[in-house]
């Protein structure tokens, strides 16, 4: 028979419970879709449309990861492989590529993500 240390169980619960409550609160507060949506922006520092796209995302409180493809050759290759396009800006919403800054298309995709 395996003995269980009840004090150890309570210590674990004291550690785990606040984390679980915080995660549940976040999901209820922001919605499950928003919490787990992945948005990646591929850009270059000299691209004015890239700046407009990132500004649009920030104004709409969309979290995103920005990758400068002028400094990351592997990311550039991956971007071209996925979209077939070399131009920026590009963004992937849950791994679905969108080439260029089309506000209506981006808004639609964000809502459907």
Secondary structure in CASP SS format (residue, H / E / C, confidence):
PFRMAT SS
TARGET T0000
AUTHOR 0000-0000-0000
METHOD secondary structure of the structure
MODEL  1
X C 1.00
X C 1.00
X C 1.00
X C 1.00
X C 1.00
X H 1.00
X H 1.00
X H 1.00
X H 1.00
X H 1.00
X H 1.00
X H 1.00
X H 1.00
X H 1.00
X H 1.00
X H 1.00
X H 1.00
X H 1.00
X H 1.00
X H 1.00
X H 1.00
X H 1.00
X H 1.00
X H 1.00
X H 1.00
X H 1.00
X H 1.00
X H 1.00
X H 1.00
X H 1.00
X C 1.00
X H 1.00
X H 1.00
X H 1.00
X H 1.00
X H 1.00
X C 1.00
X C 1.00
X E 1.00
X E 1.00
X E 1.00
X E 1.00
X E 1.00
X C 1.00
X C 1.00
X C 1.00
X C 1.00
X H 1.00
X H 1.00
X H 1.00
X H 1.00
X H 1.00
X H 1.00
X H 1.00
X H 1.00
X H 1.00
X H 1.00
X H 1.00
X H 1.00
X C 1.00
X C 1.00
X C 1.00
X C 1.00
X C 1.00
X E 1.00
X E 1.00
X E 1.00
X E 1.00
X C 1.00
X C 1.00
X C 1.00
X C 1.00
X H 1.00
X H 1.00
X H 1.00
X H 1.00
X H 1.00
X H 1.00
X H 1.00
X H 1.00
X H 1.00
X H 1.00
X H 1.00
X C 1.00
X C 1.00
X C 1.00
X C 1.00
X C 1.00
X C 1.00
X E 1.00
X E 1.00
X E 1.00
X E 1.00
X C 1.00
X C 1.00
X E 1.00
X E 1.00
X E 1.00
X E 1.00
X C 1.00
X C 1.00
X C 1.00
X H 1.00
X H 1.00
X H 1.00
X H 1.00
X H 1.00
X H 1.00
X H 1.00
X H 1.00
X H 1.00
X H 1.00
X C 1.00
END
